[in-house]
Amino acid sequence: MINLSEFHSYVADNQPNICQVTVIQNGKTIINDIWNGYKANDTVHTMSVIKSVVSLLVGIAIEHRIWSLFVC
């Protein structure tokens, strides 16, 4: 398991653009941390993050043969 204190310090010291990280595994919240003065209910512009996450998930689904693409 990751050392949460070290993780928080690393992000605080090296990643000024990260405002919140939440990790949920098997329905249980493992990590829920906030930085740079943000609050849990704040909204932020995610730019193209959603496209990247969807692309990653589609790639995983194809790799595990959960979803297949048909190319004409």
Backbone as JSON Lines, residues from 0, in Angstrom:
{"i":0,"aa":"M","n":[0.85,-1.19,0.0],"ca":[0.0,0.0,0.0],"c":[0.88,1.24,0.0]}
{"i":1,"aa":"I","n":[0.46,2.24,-0.7],"ca":[1.19,3.5,-0.79],"c":[1.17,4.23,0.56]}
{"i":2,"aa":"N","n":[2.27,4.89,0.88],"ca":[2.33,5.71,2.08],"c":[1.61,7.02,1.76]}
{"i":3,"aa":"L","n":[0.45,7.21,2.36],"ca":[-0.4,8.35,2.01],"c":[0.23,9.68,2.37]}
{"i":4,"aa":"S","n":[0.99,9.73,3.45],"ca":[1.67,10.97,3.85],"c":[2.72,11.36,2.81]}
{"i":5,"aa":"E","n":[3.51,10.38,2.35],"ca":[4.51,10.65,1.31],"c":[3.85,11.06,0.0]}
{"i":6,"aa":"F","n":[2.75,10.4,-0.34],"ca":[2.01,10.74,-1.56],"c":[1.51,12.18,-1.5]}
{"i":7,"aa":"H","n":[0.9,12.55,-0.37],"ca":[0.39,13.92,-0.21],"c":[1.53,14.93,-0.34]}
{"i":8,"aa":"S","n":[2.64,14.67,0.33],"ca":[3.78,15.59,0.29],"c":[4.34,15.7,-1.12]}
{"i":9,"aa":"Y","n":[4.46,14.58,-1.82],"ca":[5.0,14.6,-3.19],"c":[4.13,15.47,-4.09]}
{"i":10,"aa":"V","n":[2.82,15.26,-4.05],"ca":[1.92,16.04,-4.89],"c":[1.98,17.52,-4.5]}
{"i":11,"aa":"A","n":[1.97,17.81,-3.21],"ca":[2.02,19.2,-2.75],"c":[3.29,19.9,-3.22]}
{"i":12,"aa":"D","n":[4.41,19.18,-3.22],"ca":[5.7,19.78,-3.57],"c":[5.99,19.8,-5.07]}
{"i":13,"aa":"N","n":[5.4,18.87,-5.83],"ca":[5.81,18.7,-7.23],"c":[4.72,18.86,-8.27]}
{"i":14,"aa":"Q","n":[3.47,18.9,-7.87],"ca":[2.38,18.91,-8.85],"c":[1.37,20.03,-8.54]}
{"i":15,"aa":"P","n":[1.71,21.27,-8.86],"ca":[0.83,22.39,-8.51],"c":[-0.51,22.4,-9.23]}
{"i":16,"aa":"N","n":[-0.66,21.62,-10.31],"ca":[-1.92,21.61,-11.05],"c":[-2.91,20.57,-10.55]}
{"i":17,"aa":"I","n":[-2.51,19.73,-9.6],"ca":[-3.42,18.72,-9.07],"c":[-4.16,19.32,-7.89]}
{"i":18,"aa":"C","n":[-5.5,19.26,-7.93],"ca":[-6.29,19.81,-6.84],"c":[-6.95,18.72,-5.99]}
{"i":19,"aa":"Q","n":[-7.21,17.55,-6.57],"ca":[-7.85,16.49,-5.8],"c":[-7.61,15.14,-6.47]}
{"i":20,"aa":"V","n":[-7.41,14.11,-5.64],"ca":[-7.28,12.74,-6.12],"c":[-8.19,11.87,-5.27]}
{"i":21,"aa":"T","n":[-9.04,11.11,-5.92],"ca":[-9.89,10.13,-5.23],"c":[-9.69,8.79,-5.91]}
{"i":22,"aa":"V","n":[-9.39,7.77,-5.11],"ca":[-9.22,6.42,-5.63],"c":[-10.23,5.53,-4.93]}
{"i":23,"aa":"I","n":[-11.05,4.85,-5.74],"ca":[-12.06,3.93,-5.21],"c":[-11.75,2.54,-5.74]}
{"i":24,"aa":"Q","n":[-11.65,1.59,-4.82],"ca":[-11.36,0.21,-5.2],"c":[-12.39,-0.7,-4.55]}
{"i":25,"aa":"N","n":[-13.06,-1.49,-5.37],"ca":[-14.1,-2.4,-4.87],"c":[-15.15,-1.68,-4.03]}
{"i":26,"aa":"G","n":[-15.52,-0.48,-4.47],"ca":[-16.56,0.28,-3.79],"c":[-16.11,1.0,-2.53]}
{"i":27,"aa":"K","n":[-14.84,0.89,-2.18],"ca":[-14.32,1.53,-0.96],"c":[-13.34,2.64,-1.35]}
{"i":28,"aa":"T","n":[-13.48,3.81,-0.72],"ca":[-12.57,4.91,-0.99],"c":[-11.23,4.61,-0.33]}
{"i":29,"aa":"I","n":[-10.18,4.51,-1.15],"ca":[-8.83,4.21,-0.67],"c":[-8.07,5.5,-0.4]}
{"i":30,"aa":"I","n":[-8.17,6.45,-1.34],"ca":[-7.5,7.74,-1.2],"c":[-8.49,8.83,-1.55]}
{"i":31,"aa":"N","n":[-8.54,9.87,-0.73],"ca":[-9.33,11.06,-1.02],"c":[-8.57,12.23,-0.43]}
{"i":32,"aa":"D","n":[-7.82,12.93,-1.28],"ca":[-6.94,13.98,-0.8],"c":[-7.12,15.23,-1.64]}
{"i":33,"aa":"I","n":[-6.92,16.4,-1.03],"ca":[-7.14,17.69,-1.69],"c":[-5.92,18.58,-1.45]}
{"i":34,"aa":"W","n":[-5.54,19.37,-2.47],"ca":[-4.39,20.27,-2.38],"c":[-4.74,21.66,-2.86]}
{"i":35,"aa":"N","n":[-3.8,22.57,-2.65],"ca":[-3.8,23.93,-3.2],"c":[-5.06,24.74,-2.88]}
{"i":36,"aa":"G","n":[-5.6,24.56,-1.68],"ca":[-6.72,25.37,-1.24],"c":[-8.08,25.0,-1.82]}
{"i":37,"aa":"Y","n":[-8.14,23.93,-2.57],"ca":[-9.42,23.49,-3.13],"c":[-10.27,22.82,-2.06]}
{"i":38,"aa":"K","n":[-11.58,22.8,-2.29],"ca":[-12.52,22.1,-1.42],"c":[-13.16,20.96,-2.23]}
{"i":39,"aa":"A","n":[-13.67,19.98,-1.54],"ca":[-14.23,18.79,-2.2],"c":[-15.34,19.15,-3.19]}
{"i":40,"aa":"N","n":[-16.09,20.21,-2.94],"ca":[-17.22,20.57,-3.8],"c":[-16.86,21.56,-4.9]}
{"i":41,"aa":"D","n":[-15.59,21.97,-4.98],"ca":[-15.17,22.89,-6.03],"c":[-15.24,22.21,-7.4]}
{"i":42,"aa":"T","n":[-15.51,22.98,-8.43],"ca":[-15.49,22.45,-9.79],"c":[-14.27,23.01,-10.51]}
{"i":43,"aa":"V","n":[-13.73,22.22,-11.41],"ca":[-12.57,22.65,-12.19],"c":[-12.77,22.23,-13.64]}
{"i":44,"aa":"H","n":[-12.1,22.93,-14.53],"ca":[-12.14,22.6,-15.95],"c":[-11.17,21.45,-16.21]}
{"i":45,"aa":"T","n":[-11.66,20.35,-16.74],"ca":[-10.83,19.16,-16.92],"c":[-10.2,19.07,-18.3]}
{"i":46,"aa":"M","n":[-10.46,20.04,-19.15],"ca":[-9.91,20.07,-20.51],"c":[-10.14,18.73,-21.2]}
{"i":47,"aa":"S","n":[-9.09,18.06,-21.63],"ca":[-9.29,16.83,-22.4],"c":[-9.02,15.58,-21.55]}
{"i":48,"aa":"V","n":[-9.07,15.7,-20.25],"ca":[-8.81,14.55,-19.37],"c":[-9.82,13.44,-19.64]}
{"i":49,"aa":"I","n":[-11.08,13.79,-19.79],"ca":[-12.12,12.78,-19.99],"c":[-11.85,11.98,-21.27]}
{"i":50,"aa":"K","n":[-11.43,12.67,-22.35],"ca":[-11.11,11.95,-23.59],"c":[-9.99,10.95,-23.35]}
{"i":51,"aa":"S","n":[-8.99,11.33,-22.59],"ca":[-7.86,10.43,-22.31],"c":[-8.3,9.23,-21.49]}
{"i":52,"aa":"V","n":[-9.13,9.45,-20.49],"ca":[-9.61,8.36,-19.65],"c":[-10.47,7.4,-20.47]}
{"i":53,"aa":"V","n":[-11.35,7.93,-21.29],"ca":[-12.2,7.08,-22.13],"c":[-11.34,6.28,-23.1]}
{"i":54,"aa":"S","n":[-10.34,6.9,-23.7],"ca":[-9.44,6.18,-24.61],"c":[-8.73,5.05,-23.88]}
{"i":55,"aa":"L","n":[-8.27,5.3,-22.69],"ca":[-7.61,4.28,-21.88],"c":[-8.55,3.11,-21.6]}
{"i":56,"aa":"L","n":[-9.77,3.42,-21.19],"ca":[-10.74,2.38,-20.87],"c":[-11.14,1.57,-22.1]}
{"i":57,"aa":"V","n":[-11.29,2.22,-23.25],"ca":[-11.6,1.51,-24.49],"c":[-10.45,0.57,-24.85]}
{"i":58,"aa":"G","n":[-9.23,1.05,-24.71],"ca":[-8.07,0.2,-24.98],"c":[-8.02,-1.03,-24.09]}
{"i":59,"aa":"I","n":[-8.31,-0.84,-22.81],"ca":[-8.35,-1.97,-21.87],"c":[-9.46,-2.94,-22.25]}
{"i":60,"aa":"A","n":[-10.63,-2.4,-22.61],"ca":[-11.76,-3.26,-22.99],"c":[-11.43,-4.07,-24.24]}
{"i":61,"aa":"I","n":[-10.76,-3.46,-25.21],"ca":[-10.38,-4.18,-26.42],"c":[-9.34,-5.25,-26.09]}
{"i":62,"aa":"E","n":[-8.35,-4.89,-25.27],"ca":[-7.31,-5.84,-24.9],"c":[-7.88,-7.07,-24.19]}
{"i":63,"aa":"H","n":[-8.87,-6.86,-23.36],"ca":[-9.48,-7.97,-22.62],"c":[-10.68,-8.58,-23.36]}
{"i":64,"aa":"R","n":[-10.82,-8.2,-24.62],"ca":[-11.88,-8.72,-25.5],"c":[-13.29,-8.51,-24.93]}
{"i":65,"aa":"I","n":[-13.45,-7.42,-24.18],"ca":[-14.77,-7.03,-23.68],"c":[-15.5,-6.25,-24.77]}
{"i":66,"aa":"W","n":[-14.73,-5.58,-25.61],"ca":[-15.3,-4.75,-26.67],"c":[-14.42,-4.95,-27.9]}
{"i":67,"aa":"S","n":[-15.04,-5.19,-29.03],"ca":[-14.27,-5.34,-30.25],"c":[-14.65,-4.25,-31.24]}
{"i":68,"aa":"L","n":[-13.67,-3.83,-32.01],"ca":[-13.91,-2.82,-33.03],"c":[-13.92,-3.5,-34.4]}
{"i":69,"aa":"F","n":[-14.84,-3.1,-35.24],"ca":[-14.93,-3.64,-36.57],"c":[-14.46,-2.57,-37.54]}
{"i":70,"aa":"V","n":[-13.42,-2.88,-38.28],"ca":[-12.87,-1.93,-39.24],"c":[-13.28,-2.4,-40.63]}
{"i":71,"aa":"C","n":[-13.89,-1.49,-41.39],"ca":[-14.35,-1.85,-42.74],"c":[-13.24,-1.62,-43.73]}
